[in-house]
Amino acid sequence: MTVEFTPRFERAYRKLTPEVQARFEEKMRLLIASNLRHPSLRIKKVKGSGNIWEGSIDMNYRFTFEPIEGGIRLRVIGPHKVVENP
């Protein structure tokens, strides 16, 4: 699975604490290994957004992504409200 990053995602990622970054990296390992099916990721489609999905880092932080050929494109990461504007 290939993983692409939007500039918006990269900027938001750099603003996260090292602890949240580490939790996200663990979730990415699960995402890649389990192909979106690991229960702790809590993957679901963002309502009204076409083909954009959200995943959970923890109860406070989320990330959004969209499927691309052969992988995913990470769009944004941050507090739970990040999915309101994916």
C-alpha positions in Angstrom: 0.0 0.0 0.0 1.3 3.4 -1.0 0.7 6.4 1.3 0.7 9.9 0.0 0.5 13.1 2.2 -1.2 16.4 1.3 0.7 19.6 2.2 -2.2 20.3 4.7 -1.6 16.9 6.4 2.1 17.5 6.6 1.6 21.0 8.2 -0.9 19.7 10.7 1.3 16.7 11.6 4.2 18.9 12.5 2.0 20.8 14.9 1.1 17.7 16.9 2.8 16.7 20.1 5.5 14.0 19.9 3.1 11.7 21.9 0.2 12.1 19.4 2.7 11.7 16.5 3.9 8.4 18.0 0.3 7.2 18.5 -0.5 8.1 14.8 2.6 6.2 13.6 1.4 3.1 15.5 -2.1 3.4 13.9 -0.5 3.7 10.5 1.3 0.4 11.0 -2.1 -1.2 11.9 -3.7 0.5 8.9 -1.1 -0.8 6.5 -1.0 -4.3 8.0 -4.7 -4.7 8.4 -5.9 -2.9 5.3 -8.4 -0.6 7.0 -10.0 -3.4 9.1 -8.3 -3.1 12.5 -11.1 -2.3 15.0 -9.0 0.3 17.0 -8.8 2.4 13.8 -12.6 2.9 13.8 -12.5 3.7 10.1 -15.7 5.2 8.7 -16.8 7.3 5.7 -17.1 11.0 6.4 -20.8 11.9 5.7 -21.5 14.0 2.7 -17.9 14.0 1.5 -17.8 11.7 -1.4 -15.0 9.3 -1.0 -13.2 10.7 2.1 -12.8 8.5 5.2 -11.8 9.1 8.8 -9.7 7.1 11.2 -9.2 7.3 14.9 -5.8 7.9 16.6 -7.5 8.1 20.1 -10.7 9.6 21.5 -9.4 13.2 20.8 -7.5 12.9 17.5 -8.6 11.8 14.0 -7.1 11.8 10.5 -8.9 11.8 7.2 -7.8 10.1 4.0 -9.0 9.1 0.5 -8.4 5.9 -1.4 -6.1 6.2 -4.4 -4.9 3.6 -6.8 -2.7 1.2 -4.8 -3.0 3.0 -1.5 -4.3 6.1 0.4 -3.8 9.8 0.4 -3.7 11.3 4.0 -5.6 14.6 3.9 -5.5 16.1 7.4 -4.9 15.2 11.0 -5.8 16.8 14.3 -8.4 17.1 17.0 -11.8 15.4 16.5 -13.3 18.5 14.8 -10.8 18.0 11.9 -13.4 15.7 10.2 -15.8 18.6 10.0 -13.7 20.1 7.2 -11.9 17.1 5.6 
